[in-house]
Amino acid sequence: MLASERGVVTAEFMLLMPALISVVALCLAMLNLGLTQISLELKASQAVRLISYGLTYDPEEEQIETWREQHLVCVRLRKPGLISLEAEQCLIATGT
């Protein structure tokens, strides 16, 4: 190794680390967003099931919208935030 190349690896590593940390943080944020969407889909299916039987569903953090289309009961859950998420489910009405 030449004396003029001393510290080159350390300098390249220090330049690469912020980019690598940013990519890992972005991947973790997208994973969290995907898991939140899956959770919202599951809550929407639970809500439409309860509402189709004539029961009530009280969401914790989400906004709920319900409507009927012919023989279907539909539910739309929205989770507001920096990136707002939405899930919609419909089911055949079985209750009154």
Backbone hydrogen bonds in HBPLUS format (Angstrom, degrees):
<---DONOR---> <-ACCEPTOR-->    atom                        ^
c    i                          cat <-CA-CA->   ^        H-A-AA   ^      H-
h    n   atom  resd res      DA  || num        DHA   H-A  angle D-A-AA Bond
n    s   type  num  typ     dist DA aas  dist angle  dist       angle   num
A0005-GLU N   A0002-LEU O   3.15 MM   3  5.38 150.3  2.25 104.5 113.1     1
A0008-VAL N   A0005-GLU O   3.24 MM   3  5.59 163.0  2.27 131.0 129.7     2
A0011-ALA N   A0007-GLY O   3.01 MM   4  6.19 157.8  2.06 147.2 153.3     3
A0012-GLU N   A0008-VAL O   2.94 MM   4  6.17 161.1  1.98 152.0 156.8     4
A0013-PHE N   A0009-VAL O   2.93 MM   4  6.06 155.4  1.99 145.8 153.0     5
A0014-MET N   A0010-THR O   2.94 MM   4  6.14 154.9  2.01 147.3 153.7     6
A0015-LEU N   A0011-ALA O   3.05 MM   4  6.29 140.7  2.21 141.8 152.0     7
A0016-LEU N   A0012-GLU O   3.00 MM   4  6.16 142.9  2.14 142.1 152.2     8
A0017-MET N   A0013-PHE O   3.04 MM   4  6.14 147.2  2.15 150.2 157.3     9
A0020-LEU N   A0016-LEU O   3.02 MM   4  6.21 160.0  2.06 157.1 163.6    10
A0021-ILE N   A0017-MET O   2.85 MM   4  6.01 162.1  1.88 159.9 164.5    11
A0022-SER N   A0018-PRO O   2.95 MM   4  6.07 154.3  2.02 142.5 149.7    12
A0023-VAL N   A0019-ALA O   3.03 MM   4  6.26 155.8  2.09 147.5 153.3    13
A0024-VAL N   A0020-LEU O   3.05 MM   4  6.28 162.9  2.08 149.1 153.5    14
A0025-ALA N   A0021-ILE O   2.92 MM   4  6.07 160.6  1.96 149.2 154.8    15
A0026-LEU N   A0022-SER O   2.93 MM   4  6.08 155.4  1.99 145.4 152.1    16
A0027-CYS N   A0023-VAL O   2.96 MM   4  6.18 154.9  2.03 146.6 153.4    17
A0028-LEU N   A0024-VAL O   2.99 MM   4  6.24 156.7  2.05 148.6 154.6    18
A0029-ALA N   A0025-ALA O   2.95 MM   4  6.16 153.6  2.02 145.7 153.0    19
A0030-MET N   A0026-LEU O   2.98 MM   4  6.19 156.9  2.03 147.4 153.2    20
A0031-LEU N   A0027-CYS O   2.97 MM   4  6.17 150.2  2.06 143.7 152.1    21
A0032-ASN N   A0028-LEU O   2.96 MM   4  6.19 158.0  2.01 146.4 152.0    22
A0033-LEU N   A0029-ALA O   2.94 MM   4  6.18 152.6  2.02 144.2 152.0    23
A0034-GLY N   A0030-MET O   2.94 MM   4  6.15 154.3  2.00 144.7 151.2    24
A0035-LEU N   A0031-LEU O   2.96 MM   4  6.22 158.1  2.00 150.9 156.6    25
A0036-THR N   A0032-ASN O   2.98 MM   4  6.15 150.3  2.07 144.4 152.5    26
A0037-GLN N   A0033-LEU O   3.03 MM   4  6.28 150.2  2.12 143.1 150.8    27
A0038-ILE N   A0034-GLY O   3.02 MM   4  6.31 156.5  2.08 147.5 153.5    28
A0039-SER N   A0035-LEU O   3.00 MM   4  6.20 157.8  2.05 143.9 150.0    29
A0040-LEU N   A0036-THR O   2.92 MM   4  6.15 151.0  2.01 143.6 151.7    30
A0041-GLU N   A0037-GLN O   2.93 MM   4  6.21 152.5  2.00 148.1 155.3    31
A0042-LEU N   A0038-ILE O   3.03 MM   4  6.33 155.7  2.09 148.6 154.8    32
A0043-LYS N   A0039-SER O   2.98 MM   4  6.24 154.7  2.04 146.8 153.7    33
A0044-ALA N   A0040-LEU O   2.92 MM   4  6.12 151.2  2.00 145.1 153.1    34
A0045-SER N   A0041-GLU O   3.02 MM   4  6.29 154.1  2.09 146.2 152.6    35
A0046-GLN N   A0042-LEU O   3.02 MM   4  6.25 152.0  2.10 143.4 151.2    36
A0047-ALA N   A0043-LYS O   2.85 MM   4  6.04 155.1  1.92 145.7 152.9    37
A0048-VAL N   A0044-ALA O   2.94 MM   4  6.13 165.9  1.96 151.4 154.3    38
A0049-ARG N   A0045-SER O   3.13 MM   4  6.14 149.8  2.22 136.4 144.5    39
A0050-LEU N   A0046-GLN O   3.05 MM   4  6.30 161.9  2.08 149.7 153.7    40
A0051-ILE N   A0047-ALA O   2.90 MM   4  6.09 167.8  1.92 155.9 159.6    41
A0052-SER N   A0048-VAL O   2.91 MM   4  5.88 148.5  2.01 139.1 147.1    42
A0053-TYR N   A0050-LEU O   3.18 MM   3  5.35 135.8  2.39  98.9 110.6    43
A0055-LEU N   A0050-LEU O   2.99 MM   5  5.23 152.4  2.07 155.0 146.3    44
A0054-GLY N   A0051-ILE O   3.01 MM   3  4.98 157.5  2.06 102.4 109.2    45
A0094-THR N   A0052-SER O   3.26 MM  42  5.70 142.0  2.41 120.5 131.4    46
A0095-GLY N   A0052-SER O   2.77 MM  43  5.83 148.1  1.87 169.7 160.3    47
A0063-GLN N   A0078-ARG O   2.79 MM  15  5.07 163.8  1.82 150.2 155.3    48
A0078-ARG N   A0063-GLN O   2.86 MM  15  5.07 154.9  1.92 145.5 153.2    49
A0065-GLU N   A0076-ARG O   2.94 MM  11  5.12 137.1  2.13 141.9 153.9    50
A0076-ARG N   A0065-GLU O   2.79 MM  11  5.12 150.7  1.87 150.8 159.0    51
A0067-TRP N   A0074-CYS O   3.06 MM   7  5.36 152.6  2.14 142.5 146.5    52
A0074-CYS N   A0067-TRP O   2.81 MM   7  5.36 170.5  1.82 173.3 171.1    53
A0069-GLU N   A0072-LEU O   3.03 MM   3  5.11 155.2  2.10 132.7 140.7    54
A0072-LEU N   A0069-GLU O   2.81 MM   3  5.11 166.1  1.83 131.6 135.5    55
A0093-ALA N   A0071-HIS O   3.00 MM  22  5.97 168.9  2.01 151.6 154.7    56
A0073-VAL N   A0091-LEU O   2.74 MM  18  5.40 164.2  1.77 162.4 166.8    57
A0091-LEU N   A0073-VAL O   2.89 MM  18  5.40 149.7  1.98 145.7 155.4    58
A0075-VAL N   A0089-GLN O   2.84 MM  14  5.45 159.9  1.88 164.4 171.1    59
A0089-GLN N   A0075-VAL O   2.95 MM  14  5.45 157.3  2.00 154.5 162.0    60
A0077-LEU N   A0087-ALA O   2.83 MM  10  5.30 159.8  1.87 160.3 164.7    61
A0087-ALA N   A0077-LEU O   2.91 MM  10  5.30 154.1  1.98 150.8 158.0    62
A0079-LYS N   A0085-LEU O   2.87 MM   6  5.18 164.7  1.89 145.2 149.5    63
A0085-LEU N   A0079-LYS O   3.05 MM   6  5.18 152.8  2.13 141.1 143.5    64
